[in-house]
Amino acid sequence: MTRFGVLGLLFCLLLPLPLSAAPRVDALGRRVELPEEPQRIVSLVPSVTEILFALGLEERIVGVTSFCTYPERARSKPQVGGYANPNLEAVTLQRPDLVFISADSASPALLSRMERLGLPVYVVYPRGIEATVAMIRAVGRVTGATQGGERLARQLTAAVARVRVAVAGRKRPRVLFCVMVRPLIVAGPETLVGDLIEVAGGVNVVPTGVSRYPTWGNEALLLADPDLIVVSPHPGTPNPANLFTAWPELKAVKTGRIVSIPPDWVHRPGPRLALGLTALAEAMHGIDLSVVSAPERP
């Protein structure tokens, strides 16, 4: 080896080492090589975006979806498309060292394309409350914010525990949760909403079936005849109570037990699930659960 070769080798040895890549296992069991503390994060999952902000990692977020609307500051982040059909060129241009996607909304084909592009993709798959708590912890670990993730996970776990205690021993109302009203799409038991109904002390009137979110007709609705109807209206949706005037014979219509809960509180598996769980329990049992630990209402 020449004198310059030896000097070059010594120079390289003296250079600071880059952040080590550590293998992380995601919700699909994939091993993903990530830096110990990723600095450029793209989130294609609105609930994960909320978690990242709650962890104080706002400055590391370099890309979000057009559906990442909370907190308000998330809207100012570079948008890379939708969660199911992101613009992969826009994602790649952000040079991310971590990309979050959800198995519920992203197709296997999208994941395959992202892998071929060499993107460091970490998949989450929260389908219930416990899985959401586990996801919050996982997001904390893979971003190097383990303590923050544990803190958020404990807060949600505490809220769940307090609701369970508050509704224990109470009569369990039969509940229908409407994801959409026109057409009538309802939430089955094997969903995040179904899990919330059970924890809040209710019985989901939708039976287990082929679809987790089946479309119902008049016959199924009248046959179920729930004690309580819950809707999660999107902007522009008419007053939920008015949507059921066509079925005056329904018990929930007769008693005026039709309530509205913001969709983000029950459909986004993140810290605000505590708000949705609280609202559901209050609607089911007519009690005040303001003592339940939950994030500040937006």
C-alpha positions in Angstrom: 0.0 0.0 0.0 1.3 3.5 -0.9 1.9 6.2 1.6 -1.1 8.1 0.3 -3.2 4.9 0.6 -2.2 4.5 4.3 -3.0 8.1 5.0 -6.3 7.8 3.3 -7.2 4.7 5.3 -6.3 6.5 8.6 -8.3 9.5 7.5 -11.4 7.3 6.9 -11.0 5.7 10.3 -10.9 9.0 12.0 -14.2 10.2 10.3 -17.2 10.3 12.6 -19.4 7.3 12.1 -22.9 7.8 10.7 -26.0 7.1 12.8 -26.2 3.3 13.0 -29.1 1.6 11.3 -31.0 -0.7 13.6 -33.4 -3.4 12.4 -37.0 -2.7 13.5 -39.8 -5.2 13.1 -43.1 -3.6 11.9 -46.7 -4.8 12.2 -46.3 -7.1 9.3 -43.2 -8.7 10.8 -40.9 -7.0 8.2 -37.4 -6.1 9.4 -36.8 -2.5 8.5 -33.3 -0.8 8.7 -33.8 2.6 10.2 -31.5 5.2 11.9 -31.7 5.2 15.7 -33.3 8.7 15.4 -34.8 9.3 12.0 -34.6 12.9 11.0 -36.7 13.0 7.8 -40.1 11.4 8.4 -42.9 11.0 5.9 -46.2 10.0 7.4 -48.9 8.5 5.2 -51.1 7.8 8.2 -53.1 10.6 9.7 -53.2 9.1 13.2 -49.4 8.6 13.1 -49.0 12.2 12.1 -50.9 13.2 15.2 -48.7 10.9 17.3 -45.5 12.5 15.9 -46.8 16.0 16.8 -47.7 14.8 20.3 -44.2 13.4 20.6 -42.7 16.8 19.8 -41.2 15.6 16.5 -42.8 18.3 14.3 -39.5 19.5 12.9 -38.6 16.0 11.6 -41.8 15.6 9.6 -41.1 16.3 5.9 -44.2 14.9 4.3 -47.8 14.1 5.1 -51.0 13.2 3.3 -53.8 15.6 2.3 -55.8 13.9 5.1 -53.4 14.8 7.9 -55.4 17.7 9.3 -54.7 17.5 13.0 -53.2 19.4 14.7 -53.7 22.4 12.5 -49.9 22.8 12.0 -49.9 19.5 10.1 -51.7 21.3 7.2 -48.5 23.4 6.6 -46.3 20.3 6.1 -45.4 19.3 2.5 -48.3 17.1 1.1 -47.4 14.0 -0.9 -51.0 12.9 -1.9 -53.4 10.5 -0.2 -52.7 7.6 2.2 -53.7 5.0 -0.4 -52.4 6.7 -3.5 -49.4 8.9 -2.6 -47.2 10.6 -5.2 -44.2 8.4 -4.8 -42.0 10.9 -6.7 -43.0 13.5 -4.1 -42.2 11.1 -1.3 -38.8 10.2 -2.8 -37.9 13.9 -3.3 -38.2 14.4 0.5 -35.3 12.0 1.0 -37.0 10.3 4.0 -35.2 8.0 6.3 -38.5 6.7 7.6 -41.9 6.4 5.9 -45.0 5.3 7.8 -47.9 3.5 6.0 -50.9 1.6 7.3 -51.8 -1.9 6.3 -55.5 -0.9 6.5 -55.2 1.7 3.8 -52.1 0.9 1.7 -52.2 -2.0 -0.7 -49.6 -4.7 -1.0 -48.8 -3.3 -4.5 -48.1 0.1 -3.0 -45.8 -1.4 -0.4 -44.0 -3.4 -3.1 -43.4 -0.3 -5.2 -42.1 1.6 -2.3 -39.7 -1.2 -1.4 -38.4 -1.3 -5.0 -37.6 2.4 -4.7 -35.6 1.7 -1.6 -37.8 3.7 0.7 -37.5 2.8 4.4 -41.2 1.8 5.0 -42.5 1.0 8.5 -46.0 -0.5 8.4 -48.5 0.0 11.2 -51.8 -2.0 11.6 -54.0 -0.8 14.5 -57.4 -2.5 14.4 -58.4 -2.1 18.1 -57.6 -0.2 21.2 -54.8 -2.4 22.5 -53.3 -2.4 19.0 -53.4 1.4 19.0 -51.6 1.5 22.4 -49.0 -0.9 20.9 -48.7 1.3 17.8 -48.1 4.5 19.9 -45.3 2.7 21.7 -43.8 1.5 18.4 -43.9 4.9 16.9 -42.0 6.2 19.9 -39.4 3.5 19.7 -38.7 3.7 15.9 -38.4 7.5 16.1 -36.1 7.5 19.1 -38.8 9.0 21.3 -39.4 5.9 23.5 -40.2 7.8 26.7 -42.7 10.0 24.9 -44.4 7.0 23.3 -44.7 5.4 26.7 -46.2 8.5 28.1 -48.9 8.7 25.4 -49.6 5.0 25.6 -50.1 5.2 29.4 -52.5 8.2 29.0 -54.7 6.2 26.6 -54.5 3.1 28.7 -55.5 5.1 31.8 -58.5 6.6 30.0 -59.7 3.2 28.9 -59.3 1.8 32.4 -61.3 4.7 33.9 -64.1 4.2 31.4 -64.3 0.5 32.1 -64.7 1.2 35.8 -67.3 3.9 35.2 -69.6 1.7 33.1 -69.0 -1.6 35.0 -72.3 -3.1 36.1 -74.5 -0.8 34.0 -77.1 -2.1 31.6 -75.4 -2.5 28.2 -77.5 -0.7 25.5 -77.7 -2.1 21.9 -75.7 0.3 19.7 -75.6 0.9 15.9 -72.6 2.9 14.7 -73.1 4.4 11.2 -69.9 5.2 9.3 -72.1 6.6 6.5 -75.8 7.1 6.2 -76.4 7.4 2.5 -75.8 4.6 1.8 -76.0 3.1 5.3 -72.6 1.7 6.1 -72.2 0.4 9.6 -69.3 -0.7 11.8 -69.1 -4.4 12.7 -67.6 -5.9 15.8 -64.2 -6.6 14.4 -63.3 -2.9 13.9 -61.8 -0.1 16.0 -65.3 1.3 16.5 -66.6 -2.1 17.5 -63.9 -2.3 20.2 -64.8 1.2 21.4 -68.4 0.2 21.8 -67.5 -2.8 23.9 -65.2 -0.9 26.2 -67.8 1.9 26.6 -70.3 -0.6 27.9 -72.4 -1.3 24.8 -73.5 -4.1 22.6 -72.9 -3.8 18.9 -76.0 -4.8 17.0 -74.0 -5.5 13.8 -73.2 -9.2 13.7 -69.8 -10.6 12.6 -69.9 -11.2 8.8 -67.9 -11.2 5.6 -67.5 -7.4 5.7 -66.2 -5.5 8.7 -68.2 -2.5 7.4 -71.3 -3.9 5.7 -73.9 -1.9 3.8 -77.4 -2.2 5.3 -80.8 -1.9 3.8 -84.1 -1.0 5.5 -84.8 -4.6 6.6 -81.6 -5.0 8.5 -82.0 -1.7 10.2 -85.5 -2.3 11.3 -84.7 -5.8 12.5 -81.8 -4.6 14.6 -83.8 -1.8 16.2 -81.0 -0.4 18.3 -81.4 1.5 21.6 -78.8 4.1 20.4 -77.7 5.2 17.0 -74.3 6.9 16.6 -73.2 8.7 13.5 -69.8 10.2 12.7 -70.8 12.8 10.1 -68.3 14.4 7.7 -68.5 18.1 6.8 -71.6 18.9 4.8 -73.6 16.0 6.2 -77.2 17.0 7.2 -78.3 16.8 10.8 -78.0 13.1 11.7 -81.3 13.1 13.6 -83.1 14.2 10.4 -81.6 11.3 8.4 -83.6 8.7 10.3 -87.0 10.4 10.2 -87.9 7.8 7.5 -87.9 5.2 10.2 -90.1 6.6 13.1 -90.8 3.1 14.4 -87.1 2.7 15.4 -86.6 2.7 19.2 -83.7 5.1 19.0 -85.8 7.5 16.9 -88.8 7.4 19.3 -86.6 8.1 22.3 -84.4 10.7 20.5 -81.2 8.7 21.1 -79.3 9.6 18.0 -76.0 11.1 18.7 -73.1 12.5 16.6 -69.4 12.0 17.4 -66.6 13.6 15.3 -65.2 10.9 13.0 -61.6 11.6 13.9 -62.3 10.7 17.5 -63.4 7.2 16.7 -61.8 6.3 13.3 -58.2 7.6 13.9 -56.3 5.2 16.1 -54.3 7.7 18.1 -54.3 9.8 21.3 -57.8 11.3 20.6 -59.4 7.9 20.9 -59.9 8.8 24.6 -62.2 11.6 23.4 -64.3 9.2 21.3 -64.4 6.6 24.0 -65.6 9.2 26.5 -68.3 10.5 24.1 -69.6 7.0 23.4 -69.8 6.1 27.1 -71.6 9.3 28.0 -74.1 8.8 25.1 -74.7 5.2 26.1 -75.2 5.7 29.8 -76.1 9.3 30.3 -73.3 10.0 32.7 -70.6 12.6 32.9 -67.1 11.3 32.3 -65.2 14.6 32.4 -62.8 13.1 34.9 -61.5 10.6 32.3 -57.9 11.4 31.3 -57.9 12.5 27.7 -56.1 14.9 25.4 -57.3 18.5 25.2 -60.4 18.8 23.0 -59.5 20.6 19.7 
